[in-house]
C-alpha cells in the first residue's frame, strides 16, 4: 500500500481541544495507562507548553500531534489517532528536520511505540522509573543524524 503525503503544520490555539482528545482517547484505550486528568486538564497542559514548544499537527481533521522542546531537543509527546498511516512518521520527520540529535521517553509497556522509534532510527539508552504523578516505567531513546 502506498503512503499518501500527510500534511503537517504548526499547531494553533484552536487545535488544542482536538490534541487533548487524542491523548484522552489513547489513555482510555490503553489498559496499562491510568490518567488522573480529563480533556480540560490535558488541554491546559498543552496550552501552557505552546510558547516554549514546537507543536506540530497532522491531518485535517487532526489525526495526530507531536510536541517538541527545542531547548533540550526532546520530543515530549507524540500521539496519533491511528497507527500505520504515516502520521507519526510525518510528525517525527518534522522534529528531526535540521537537527542532529533528538531524544524522547516512551512507556516501557508501549512496545509498539518502541518498534516505531527504532524504525525511525532511535536507540534505547536507558530504562527508569517515571516522575510522579506518572507510575509507568519509561524507556529513554535517542536519535542521531
C-alpha positions in Angstrom: 0.0 0.0 0.0 1.4 3.4 -1.0 1.7 6.0 1.7 -0.1 9.3 0.9 1.5 12.6 1.8 0.5 13.6 5.3 0.0 17.4 5.7 1.9 18.7 8.8 1.6 22.3 10.1 2.4 24.2 13.3 -0.4 23.9 15.9 -2.5 26.9 16.8 -4.7 27.6 19.9 -7.8 26.3 18.1 -6.1 22.9 17.7 -5.7 22.3 21.4 -9.1 20.6 22.1 -8.5 18.1 19.3 -5.0 17.3 20.6 -6.2 16.8 24.1 -9.0 14.5 22.9 -6.4 12.3 21.0 -4.4 11.9 24.3 -7.6 11.1 26.3 -8.8 8.6 23.7 -5.3 6.9 23.7 -5.3 6.7 27.5 -8.8 5.3 27.6 -7.9 2.6 25.1 -4.6 1.6 26.9 -5.2 -0.8 29.7 -1.9 -0.2 31.5 -2.2 3.6 31.4 -4.1 5.4 34.1 -4.5 9.2 33.9 -5.9 11.4 36.6 -6.6 14.1 34.0 -9.5 14.7 31.7 -9.6 16.6 28.4 -9.8 20.0 30.1 -6.7 19.4 32.2 -4.7 18.0 29.3 -5.8 20.9 27.1 -4.4 23.2 29.8 -1.1 21.4 29.8 -0.8 21.7 26.0 -1.7 25.5 26.1 0.8 26.0 28.9 3.6 24.3 26.8 2.8 26.1 23.5 5.0 29.1 24.0 8.1 27.0 24.7 7.5 24.1 22.3 7.2 23.4 18.7 3.9 21.6 18.4 3.1 20.1 15.1 -0.3 18.7 14.0 -1.0 16.3 11.1 -4.2 15.9 9.1 -7.4 17.8 8.7 -9.2 17.0 10.9 -6.2 16.4 13.2 -5.0 12.8 13.2 -2.0 13.3 15.4 0.4 15.7 17.0 3.9 16.0 18.3 5.3 18.3 21.0 9.0 19.2 20.7 11.1 21.2 23.2 13.9 22.7 21.1 15.8 23.9 24.2 16.7 20.3 25.1 16.0 18.6 21.7 13.3 16.4 23.3 10.1 15.0 21.9 7.7 15.5 24.8 4.7 13.7 23.2 3.7 12.0 20.1 0.0 10.9 19.8 -1.9 9.6 16.8 -5.5 8.5 16.4 -4.5 5.5 14.3 -1.2 3.8 13.6 0.3 2.7 10.3 -1.0 5.6 8.2 2.3 7.6 8.1 1.1 10.2 10.5 3.7 9.5 13.2 6.5 9.3 10.7 5.5 12.7 9.1 5.4 14.3 12.5 8.8 12.7 13.5 10.3 13.9 10.3 9.4 17.5 11.3 11.0 17.1 14.7 14.2 15.7 13.2 14.5 18.2 10.3 17.6 20.3 10.6 18.8 18.6 13.8 21.5 16.0 14.5 20.1 14.8 17.9 16.7 14.2 19.3 15.6 12.3 22.4 12.4 11.1 24.0 11.0 8.8 26.6 8.2 6.2 26.0 6.4 4.0 28.3 8.1 0.6 29.0 4.9 -1.4 28.1 4.4 0.5 24.9 6.4 -1.9 22.7 4.5 -0.7 19.6 5.9 2.8 20.1 9.4 1.4 20.8 9.3 -0.5 17.5 8.2 2.7 15.6 11.0 4.7 17.2 13.6 2.0 16.3 12.4 2.1 12.7 12.9 5.9 12.9 16.5 5.4 13.9 16.2 5.8 17.7 18.2 3.6 20.0 17.3 2.7 23.6 19.8 4.2 26.1 18.1 3.5 29.5 15.1 2.5 31.5 13.9 4.3 34.6 11.0 5.0 36.9 8.7 7.7 35.8 8.4 11.1 37.5 5.3 11.4 39.7 2.4 11.6 39.2 3.2 9.0 36.5 3.8 5.5 37.6 4.6 3.5 34.4 8.4 2.9 33.9 9.9 4.7 30.9 12.4 4.0 28.2 14.8 6.8 27.0 15.6 6.6 23.3 17.9 8.8 21.3 18.4 9.6 17.6 21.5 10.9 15.9 21.8 12.0 12.3 
